[in-house]
Amino acid sequence: MNRDNIWNIYPFLSDIEFQLEDGVVALHKPILMARCEMMFAMFSANFLESSAEIVCRTAYKYENHSFQH
């Protein structure tokens, strides 16, 4: 199994989706928050994203990002 797209194969494992220019990426808020101060602030403060199910970031492309294991 390709671990790069596990969130897309098992969408029930994710609790947030990012709408990018070239597709949707399903992710997990606690992991994002633990790895990135900006994501921690975005999901724990009074930002719109803290209660959203889908976050639009159409200025970014999925194909430009690689995920390290």
C-alpha positions in Angstrom: 0.0 0.0 0.0 1.2 3.5 -0.9 1.3 5.4 2.5 1.4 8.8 0.7 -2.4 8.6 0.0 -3.6 6.6 3.0 -5.9 9.5 4.0 -7.6 9.5 0.6 -8.0 5.7 0.8 -9.4 5.8 4.3 -11.2 9.2 4.6 -12.7 8.2 8.0 -9.2 8.5 9.5 -9.1 12.3 8.8 -11.0 15.1 10.4 -10.1 18.0 8.1 -9.8 18.4 4.3 -7.8 21.0 2.4 -9.1 22.0 -0.9 -6.1 22.8 -3.1 -5.8 24.0 -6.6 -5.6 20.5 -8.0 -7.6 18.4 -5.6 -8.6 17.7 -2.0 -6.2 16.3 0.7 -7.7 14.7 3.8 -5.6 15.3 6.9 -5.7 15.0 10.7 -5.8 18.2 12.8 -3.9 16.9 15.9 -0.9 15.9 13.6 -1.0 19.2 11.8 -1.2 21.1 15.1 1.7 19.1 16.7 4.0 19.7 13.7 3.2 23.4 12.9 2.7 26.4 15.2 0.6 28.1 12.5 -1.8 25.1 12.2 -2.0 25.0 16.0 -3.0 28.6 16.1 -5.4 28.2 13.2 -7.3 25.3 14.6 -7.3 26.3 18.3 -8.1 30.0 18.1 -11.1 31.9 16.8 -10.2 31.5 13.2 -12.8 30.3 10.7 -10.8 27.1 10.1 -11.1 26.0 13.7 -14.7 24.9 13.0 -14.5 24.2 9.3 -14.6 20.7 7.7 -12.9 21.9 4.5 -10.2 24.6 4.4 -9.7 26.3 1.0 -6.1 26.9 0.0 -6.4 27.1 -3.8 -3.1 28.9 -4.1 -1.3 25.6 -3.4 -1.0 22.5 -5.4 -0.9 18.9 -4.0 1.6 17.8 -6.6 4.2 20.3 -5.2 4.3 18.7 -1.8 5.9 15.4 -0.7 5.2 13.7 2.5 8.1 12.2 4.5 7.7 9.0 6.5 
